[in-house]
Amino acid sequence: MRRLGASCTLIASLCTASPLEAEAQCGPRDIVLDRLAEIYGENRQAIGLARENTLMELFASQESGSWTITVTTAQGLTCLIAAGQNFETAFSNALAHGKDV
């Protein structure tokens, strides 16, 4: 049940996130990850395999609340899919409201 709630939260955030631009912003994985860390203070919060051997990752900053979703191809090209603000984990949200997790 908790996983379902976390999944619904992620899906809702994807549906309400506005696209970064009409065209995807892509680059070499190491450069994209370095910039997410250096400029936004984001580090990986979640990871999953997607279709065609692509890697989906969610990066976020616990301090600023910024978040970014990326997809990386098997060839190492990473594209920014969505970004936003006010990131929080389902776990921290439950604790803040005094709920068991």
Secondary structure, 3 states (H helix, E strand, C coil): CHHHHHHHHHHHHHHHCCCCCCCCEEEEHHHHHHHHHHHHCCEEEEEEECHHHCEEEEEECCCCCCEEEEEECCCCEEEEEEEECCCCCHHHHHHHCCCCC
